[in-house]
Amino acid sequence: MADSDTSGSDKKPVEGDDHPDRMSDEAIHEAAMVAQPVLHDPVVIAEGVDEEPVESNRRLFEGHGLKVIAFVSAFYAAFHMAALNGVSISAWTGIDIPFLPQFPLETWNFRILHIAGALVLGFLLYAGGSFNRDDSKPTTMLGYLSYALALPALYALYTAISFANEIAGGAMWNGIDATIRNREIYHFGVPLLVATVGAIGIGWAHRLPRHHFSAPDFVLAICGIAVATYLITIYGTAMRNATGTPFAPIGMSIAAVAGTLLIMELTRRVAGLTLIVIAVVFLIYVFVGDKLPGFLNAPDITWERFFSQVYTDAGILGPTTAVSSTYIILFIIFAAFLQASKVGDYFVNFAFAAAGRSRGGPAKVAIFASGLMGMINGTSAGNVVATGSLTIPLMKKVGYPPKSAGAIEAGASTGGQIMPPIMGAGAFIMAEITGIPYTEIALAAVIPAILYFGSIFFMVDFEARKLGMRGMREDELPKFKELAKHVYLFLPIIILIVALFMGYSVIRAGTLATAAAAVVSWLSPNKMTPRDIYRAFDLAGVMSIQIIAVCACAGIIVGVISLTGVGARFSSLLLGLADTSQLLALFFAMCISILLGMGMPTTAAYAVAASVVAPGLIQLGINPLTAHFFVFYYAVVSAITPPVALASYAAAGISGANPMGTSVTSFKIGLAAFIVPFMFFYNPALLADGTWVEIGRALITASVGVCLLSGGVQGFFFTGRLPQVPRIMFLIAALFLIEGSLISDVVGAVLTGGGIFLARLSAGKEEPKGDAPKEDVPKPAE
């Protein structure tokens, strides 16, 4: 893997962590230490923002092992870049090289290879349990058993290759012939399942030093290749049309069972148990649904029928994998190139130079930098660790309580997922599911993103005023004039936006932006050499594993919803609620979207919620774009919604505050994101649906609304501290102004004027603390 991943011992989590599915608290605290020396330096300079934190269960190879993994990772990412752009070495050279794939690949085959590559790389990189602190490599009974399991795994792979050769030679394959069925069961299926289940079980208990390869994980990698080999072979025949019918070969169902187990195990290793628990519940529902009452009742489905269809574009190879294999991995490569060229450090330093001097400066830097970085990297909690390790200690230094410092970073990092044009890859999944052009989705996201970040800005500013904070001194900050000389480092993102709105495809625009990141670096102090480009592809391969596993696992849930019809029955339930009250139906849809998204990355959260909730909203007569934005927003903010708020918990680990307290404060800071989606229904102009006059008025009045909302929540406004009555008036006025009709705007304006009048009347009775001179430096929060 990239050197930054292995040499950064300051970010290395504690070995032996009992929770390998997430970063340990100790690991997050160690990540925070990266920023600590900065507090004692005369000038704050962001460094290491571009380095990926090393998860507690990621192996850190050395020597030849490191070189092998780096090559596999770089090849995997480069393969996608070549496939997406139709690059063929054979076409370039005029030489037909048999073992090199010819692009473009058939869609299903490409997605199968996409998942198989992530399984191989993921199992080699991420351990199933904690590491052995002893540097020795003892051979135990589990070790011997692991080597024994390699035999059935290799035999299953050999059998799959044999089937491929027979079919290529003209053999007729079907699911009825008893001879073929027996061969698939006993020569392919049984060895494959024995190796898969056995290696998963041993992987949980097998302990090795962190820098060693693991035998059971090699077995799982072989099983992943065997599954891909068989499915690509069968899907290349007429049997592809037999999925879900009695004519489907039994091997197809067995391969899908093994593939599902492998995907779920890798997801557990890289993303935790939350998504796994949800997937298991849905899988159990498939086989018990016929015994459940009411709208949960489902048809009786045999395991052969279900699994022969779940590993198709109706499930695992469906919309989630379609997006992860194209747009998501492309933008992960783009983000890796930005990181390799140290553009992330520049973004954060630029934010410090531009906003650091303002009141509560580090918090406003966090809003700008975390929003920008979160938009690209697509993970709220990961972005918290990357940028929060610098911004959170500095927020505490200027006077923010630890709880508020962590909450601000969590809110800003979460907001990056709704920031166009990339939206943490959510925009691309929405385009894939709805069929709405990407550019239309990106434009619709502009005003909601402005409102969200505007709300956080005002929340931060009012709290800074209330606590009498200062900004950072000029001698503590990077020189803006020096950074302005390198403003061309923003060019890759500008090129991406311009190319998208000039009508280029997303793939072409992303490729151009990636190339621009390398070219622009040649003008900067961090010039990308061929070695750096190789490391960028290596980094991209590692970064992609989690999101690919998560999208594939979400595809299992999507497949269950599609094949059992539970989504349609949920839609009927929403329709019934809407007969009583449409607002009640929307509230119920919000709760389900948040519940389904808790503990999951944004892409998986949205994909699952969109399958369950969005169809019901559309049946209520709601515009598809509005319905999907409603679901998307609540899937995103699940990262800061108690009680399971991953972004808030990651921030609390760095700030040292109580996790639940940080989560509640994050919820308060991101309150606009919980209110604005309801207003999409009453004011479509918030999603750029209307005339320019309507859109402009919606932007202005809603912006004033979120300002009032922030003042009401914080109990502080430009006039000073807010008494109870003006505070309530501001909150009510905010709702009317965000709603955006002419009558509601008038009501909101009247309430605003009345609230300001009453606030000014009381201003003379109590001197606000916010009048503290800028030079007065409060004691740093502990």
N, C-alpha and C positions, 0 to 999 in steps of 0.2 A: 504494500500500500504506500501512499505518499509518505515522504519522510516526516512531514508535519504531524502525521498521525502517530508516529512511533517515537519520535524524538521528544515530543512535548511531555516530559515526565511531570511537569507541573499540572497537567490536566489529566493525568492518569488516575483512574478511579482505584479505590482500594480493592486489592485482590481478595477473593474469597467472599465477595458480597453475596448475601443470601437471596438477593432479588435481582437475578441477572436480566430480567426483562425491562429494567429501567435503571437510570443512573442512581447510584446510592446517594444518601444525604452527604456522606463524607466526600464523595466524588464531586458533588456540586459545590461544597465548601472549598475543596481544593481548586476547582475551576475559578472560584471567586478570588482566590489568592493571586491569580495572575494580575489583577488590577491593583492589589494592595500597594506595591512599591510606587505606583504612580502617585499616590496620595502624598508622598514625601518628596517628590521631584518638583523642581521649580516650574516645569511646564508639563501639562497633561498631554501625552501623545498616545493615541490608541495603537496598540500593537497586539497581534495575536487574535484579532477579531476574526480573521479569515481561517484560523485553524479550527478544525473539527474536533469537538470534545470526544474523548475516547470512552465508549460505553464500558460499563463494568464487566461485561462478559465478552468483549471483543479481544481476540487473540492479538498479541503483539509479536510478530515473527521476527526472526533475526537471520542474517546471512542468506543462504540459498533459499530458505523458506520464504523470506521477505521478497526476494526477487521473483519467485514463482507466483506468489499471490499478486504482486504488483502487475506482473505481465497478464495474468488472467483477468484481473480487474480492468486494466487499461484496454485489453482486447475486447472485453465485453462492451464497454462504453463506445469504443471506436466502431465496433460492429454495428451498433445502433445508428451511429452517425452516418456510416456508409449506407446502410440499408434504407434509412429514411430519405437519403438524397439520391438513391439509385446508383451509387458508385460501384462499379464492377472492375476488379483488377483484370479479369479476362478480357473485358471489352476494351480497356485501355491498352493492354499489351498485345491483344490479338492472339494470345495463347490460352487455350482451354485448359484450366487447371481443375481436375476433377473434384478435389476435396474442398474447393472454395465455393461458397454459395453464389448463385446467380441472382442478382437483384433486378426487379423487385420480387421479393418472396411472396408466395401465396399467403393471404391474410392469417388464416388459422395457424399455418406452420410458423409464421413469424411470431405470433403471440405465444405459441407453445415453446419455441426456442427462448423467447424473452423470459418466460417464467422459469424454464429449466436452467438457464444461465444464472438467474438470481438464486435459485436453490443451491446450485453447486457452489457459487461464490459465498453465499450466506452461511451454509453449513461449515465451510472451511474457515470462515472468519469468526463466527459467533458460537460460543460454547453453549451447551445445553444446561450447564450448571456453573458453580463457582470453580475457581482455579485452586490447584494445590500450591500452598505457599513454599513447600519444599521444592528446590530446583531439580531434584532428582526425578527420574522417570521410571518409577517402579512398574513392573509388569505384574498385573493382578489377574485374578480369575476373570474379571470383567474385560480386561484387555484381551485375554485369549479368546473369550466368547465373541468379542468384536471382530477379531480376525476370522473366526469361524463363520460369522454372518456374511463376510465378504463373498464366500462361495455361492450361496443362493442368490445374492445380488448380482454377481457376475454371470451366473447361469441365466437369470431372468433377462439380463441385457443381451447375452448371446442368443437366447431364444427369440427376442424381439428382432434382432438383426437377421436371424434365419427366416422369420416370417417375412421380413422386408425383401429378402432375396427371392423367396418363393413367389411372392406377389409380383415382383418385378419380372420374374420369369414366366408369368402368365397364369399362375395358380388362381383358381376361383375361390374367393373367401366369403363366408357368410356365417350367420349366427345359428343356423339350423343343423348343419352337418355335425353329427355326433363326434366324429374323429377330430375335426378342428376344435370343437368345444372342449374335448378332453385335453387336447394338447395345450390349449390356452389356459385351462384351469390348472393342470398339474405341472406343466413345464414352464409356464410364465407366471400365472397368478399366485399360486401357493409360494414359490420361492420369493417372489417380489414382496408379498405381504409379510412373510416370516422375517425377511431382512429389514423391511421398513419398520414394523412394529418393534422388533427386537432392538434395532439400533436406536430408535427413539427412546425406548425405556433405558437402555444402557447409557445413553447420552446424558440423561438426567443425573445419573449416579457416578459416572466416570469422572475422575479428577486427574488433571495433568497440570504441569507448569504452564504458565501463560504463553510461552513462546513455542510450544510443541503442537504439532498436528495431532488430531484425535482420530483413532481408528473407527469408532462408530459413526463419526461425521463423514469420513470417507465413504462408508457404506451407504449413508443417506444420499450423498452426492451421486453415487453410482445408481441408486434407485431412481433418483430424479432424471438421470439420463435415460434409464430404461423406460420410464413412463413416457418421456418425450419421443423416444424412438418408436415405441409401439403406436402411439396416437398419431404421429405424423404418417406412419405407414398405413394405418387403417383409414385415416381421413383422406388419404389420397386415392381411395377406391370408392365404389358405389355405396359401400357400407356407411359412408358419411351421412347419407340420407336416411339411414335406418335408426339413428339415435332416438331413444325414447320409445322404441317399438320392440316387439318380441323377436324381430329379425336381427337386432343388433348383436354382434359377437360378445360373448361373456367377458372376453379379455378387455373390452372397452370399459365395462363397468368396474372390473377389478383394477385396471390402470387408474381410473378416476378415483376409486377409493384410496389407493396408495398416494396419488397426487394430492388429494384433499388432505390426507394426514400430513404429508410433507409440507404443504403450504401452511397448515395450521401450526405445525411445530416451529417452522421458521418465523412465523408471525409472533408466536409466543416469545421467541428469543429476542426479537428486535423491537417489539412494540408492546409487550406485556400481555396480561391475561384478559383484559377487558373485551377486546374484539373476539378472542377465542371463546369466552363464555357466551357472548351473544350468538356466535356462529353455532356453537354446540346446541344452544336452546332452539335455534331455527332448524337444525338438522334433526333433533329429537321430534320437533313438531311435524316434520315430514311423515314420520312413521306412527305418530299417535294422533294426528289431526283428525282422522276419521272417527275417533272416539270422543272428541271434544264437542261441547254443545255450542249453540248459537252461531255467531259470525265467525268463530274460530274453527268451525267444522270444515274439514278438508277431505278430498277424495282419498281413497285407499291407494297408495302408490308402493309398488314393490321396490326393493333396493336396486335390483338390476335396472329397472326402467329409470329410476331417478338418477343413478350415477352414470348411466350411459348418456344422459342428457346434460348433467350439471357441468361437465368439462367441455362445453361447447359455447357458442356465442350467446346462449340463453343463460349462462352462468359465469363460470370462471373466465372464459375467453370473451366475455361480453364487454359492455361499455367501460367498466373500470380498467380492465386490462388493455382495452383498445387505447385508452388515454395514457395509461402508464407506459405503454410500449412506444408511444409516439411523442406527444407533447411533453409529458412529465419528464421523461428521461432526457429529452432534448434540452429542456430548461435546467435540469440538474447539471448537464454538461456545461451549459452557459454559466451557471452559478459557480461551477468548479473552475472555469477559466477566469472568472472574476476574482475568485479567491486566490488562485495561483499567481495572479498579477497584483495581489494585495490591494485591489480596488475597495474591498470592504473596510480596510484600515483607513483608506482615504475618505470614504463616505462618513465614517464616524468622526474623524478629525475635522472634516469640513463642517459637520453639524456642530461640533464644539466651537469652532471658530465663528460660525454664524450666529449661534444661539446661546453660547456658554455665558456671555456677559449679562443676559437678561435675568430677571428675578427667578430664582430657582432653576438656573441655567441647565444643570445636568438632566433635570426631568424633561425639559423641552428638547434637549439633545436626544434623549431616549425616544421621544415621540417621533422625531425625524428619522433617526438612524434605524431604530427597530422597525418602523413602518416600511422603510426602504428595503432593509435586509429581509424582513419577513415576507415581503411581496415576492422575493426571488426564491428563497429557500423552502417556503411552503410548510414549515413546521413551527408552531407557536412555541412549544417547550424548548426545542433546539435553538431557536433564535434568542430566547430568554437567556440561555446559558452562554451563547456566543457574545451578545452585546451587553447583557446584564452584568456580566463579570466585571465590566468597566463602569457602566453607568450607575449601577445600584450603590456601590461604595461611595461614589462621588455625590449622589443624591443625599446619602446619609451625612456626608461631610458638610454640606451646606445647610442642613437642618431638617430634612425630611425624616419623619419617624421611619424605622425599618419596615413597618407594615405598609406604609404609603409608598416607599421607594420600590419595594417588590411589586406592589399592585400596579404602579404606573408602568413599569417595564413589562409586566404580563399583559396589561391592556394594550400597550402599543404594539407588542410583538404579535398579539392576536389580531389586531387591526390590519397587520400586513397581509393577512389572508383575504381581505376584502379590497385591497388596494389595486386598482387597475394599473398597467395593462395585464399583468401576469396573474394576480390574485392567488398566489400560492398554487397555481395550476387548477384551481377550482373553476375558473372561467372555461377552461378547455373541456373539463368533464361536463359542465353544464351545456356547452355547445354540442358535445357528442350525444348527450341524452335527449336534449330538446330539439336538435336540428336547427336552432336559431344561430345565425352567423356570429362568429366570435366577436367581430367588431361591434355589433349591436349590443352584445353582453358587456363588453368593456366600456362602452359609452354609458350604458345604463348604470354602471357601478360608480361613476364619477361622483355624483352628488351624494349618495349614501356614504362614500368614503370621506368626502369633505366633512359631512356632518359628524361622522364618528370621530375623526381626528380633531375636528374643531371642538367637539365636546370634551375630549381628553385634555386638549390644550387649555381650555377655560377652567376645567377642574384643577389642573396643575397650577395655573396662574393664580386662581382665587385662593388655593391653599397656601401658596407662597406668600400672597399678600396677608392672609390671615395670620400666618406664623412669623411675619416680619423677616423673611429670608432675604439674602443678598444673592447677586449673581457671582460668578467666578471672576477673579481679577484678570486683567488683560495679560499680566505676566505669568498667569497660570495656564494660558491657552495657546494653542498653535496660532501662528501668524496667518491671518486671513489673506493678506497679500501674497504670501508664499504659496498658500494652497490654491489661490485663484489662478496661479500660473499653470496649475495642472488640472484645470476644470475640464479639459478634454477627456479626462477619465470617465466622465458621464456619457461620452459619445456612444458606447455600446448600447446603453439603454435607450438613448435618443434614436439611434438607428433602428432598434427593435420597434419602437412605437411608430416611427415614420414608415417603416417598411410594411407594418401591419395595416396602417390606414391608407397606404398607397395601393393596397389590394394584393400584396404578396401573400402566399400561403403562410400559415403559422410556421411550418417546417422550414420554409425558405427564409423567413424573417429571423427565426431563431438561429439558423445556421449563419446568416450574415452577421448577426449580433455576436455570436461566438467567435467568428473569425475577427471581427472588429476588436474584441477584447484582447486578442493576441497582438494584433497590429498596433493598437493604441499603447499597449504596454511597452513597445519599442521606443516610445517617446518619453517614457517615465523612467525613474531610477530602478524600477523592478522589471527589467526587460525579460520577456519570456523566451527562453532558449528552447531548442528541440527537447531537451531533457525536461524543462518545465511543462511543455505541452504534454509530454508523456505522463508526467506526474498529475497533470490536470485530468487526463482521461482516467488515470488510476483512481484519483480522488472521486471522480464522478461515478465510477463503478461501485465504490464503497458506499457513497451517499445514496445511491439508488436502491440499495437492497431493501431498506425498510419500507419505502413507499411502494415498491413492486410487490412485496409480500403482503402488505396491507391491502392493496388494491385487489390482488388475487383472492385474499380471504374475504374481502367485501363482496367479491363476485360470487362466492359460495352463498352468501345471504341473499344477494340479488336473485340467484338461481332458484333458491327456495321460494322466494316471494313470487317469482314468475311461474314456477311449475305447480305451486299449490293454489294459486289464486288468492292468497291472503291479502294482497294489496287491494284487489277489487273489493273484497269484503270490508276492509278498513275504510275504503272510500264510501261505501254504503253507510257505515257508522257515522262518518263525518256529515253526510247528507242528512241523516236523521237528526244529528245535533243542530245542524243549520236550520232545520224546520223550527226548532225552539229559539235559537239565537245564533246568528252568523258570528258574532263576537265570541260566543262560547265555543263554537267550532274552531275558530282561529286560535283561541287560547289553548284548546286541547291539542291542536296541531303543533303549536309552539312547544308545549311540554314534551310531546313525543319526539320532536326533532332534537331537543336538547338532551333528552334521556338516551336516545340512540347514539348521540354524538359523544357522550361523556367518556373520557379516557381514550378516545380514538383520534388519530391524525385527521386533519380537515378533509382530505380527499375521501377517505373511507367513511367518515361521518356523513358527509353530504351524499355520497353514493347510496348509502343505506337509507337515509331519510328521504331522499328523492324517490326511491322505489316504493316506500311505504306511504309517505304523507302527500307528496306532490300530486299524484293522480287524483286523490280525493279532493284537494283544493281546486284542481282544474274542473272536476265534475260539479263543483259549486258555482261554476261560471266565471272563475277567476282566470285572467290572462295567464298563459303558461309561463311567460317570463316573470311575471309578478309572483306566481306560485313558487317557482323554483328559487327566486331570490329570497323569498320568505323563508323557505326551508334552509337555503344555504347560509343565511345570516345566523340562524339559531344553531345550526351545526357548527359554525365557526365559534360562536361565543360560548359553546359548551366547554371550551378550554379555560374559561374564567368563571364558570358557574358552579357554585357549591352544590353538592359536597365533593364531586370529583372534578377538580379543576387542575389539569396537568400543568398548564402554563403558570398558574399562581403558585402551585407547589414547588415548581422549579425555581421560581423567583424567591420564594420564602427560604429555600435552601441556601441561596446566596446572601440574602439580607439578614438571616438569622431570626426572622420574625416567626410568629405562630402561623403554620400553613393555613388553617381554617380562617384565621383573622385576615390574612393576606387575600384569601379567596373572596371573602365578603367585601373587602375594600375594592378588589378588582371588579367585582360585580357592580359596585356603586360607581366606579370610575367609567366603566363601559356601559352605563345605563342607557345611553342613547341607542345602542345597538339592540336593546330589548324593546324599545319603543318605536323606532323608525320603521321597522318592517310592517307593523300594523298600519302605518300611514300610507304604505304603498297602495293599499286597496282604496283609500279615500282620496289620494292625490297621486295619480300616475305620473305626473310631471317630475316627481322625485326620482323616477327611473327614466328620465329623459323622454317620456311619452307625452308629447303635446307640442304646441307652438313654442317658438323661442321666447315669447313674452311669458307664457305660462311657466316654462322651465326656469326662466330668470327670476320670476316672482317667487316660485317655489324655493329656489336656492337661497334667496335673500331672507324670506320670512322664516324658513326652516333653520337657517344659520342663526338668526336672532333667537329662535326658539331653543336651540341647543345651548346657546349662551345663557339664557334664562334658566334652563334646566340645570346647568352646571352651578349657577349661582344659588338656586334653590336647594340643591343637594348639599353644597358646601356651606350654606348659611352665610355666604359672604359675596359681595358684589362690588362693582366699581365705587359705589357709594359708601362702602364699609360693611360692617356686620349687619346682617339682616334680622330684624325682629320676626317673630313667628308669623304674623299676618302677611307682611310683604313676601315672606319666603313661600308661603302657601300660594299667594297670588301669582308669583313667578312660575311655580311648578304648573299651575293650571294654565297660565298664559302660554307656557312652552308647548303644551299639548295642542292648544288651539292653533298656534303659529306653525307647528310642524305639520298639522293636518292640511292646512294650505288652501282651503276654499276662501272665497272673498269674505263671506260672513264670518268664518272662524278667524280670519286675519284681523278683521275689525274688532272682534271680541278680544282677541289676544292683545291687540294694540292698546285697547282701553284698560285691560287688566295690567299690562306692563306699565302704562303711565301712572295708574293708581298705585302700583307697588313701589315705583321709584319715588313718587311723592311722599308716601308714608315712610319709606326708608330714609329719605332726606330729613323728614321731620324729626326722626329719632336719632339722626347722625350726630347732632350736637349734644345729645345727652350722654353719649358714651364714645370716647375717643378710640377709634379702631387701632388694633395693634399693627395693622398694616402700614402705619405711618412711620414706622421705624426707619431711620436713615439707612441708606444703602451701605454706608461704611460699617454700621454696627453688625458685627459678625456673630450670629448666635453660636452657642456652644454646640459642637457637633453631637449629633444623636449617637448614643452608644449602640 
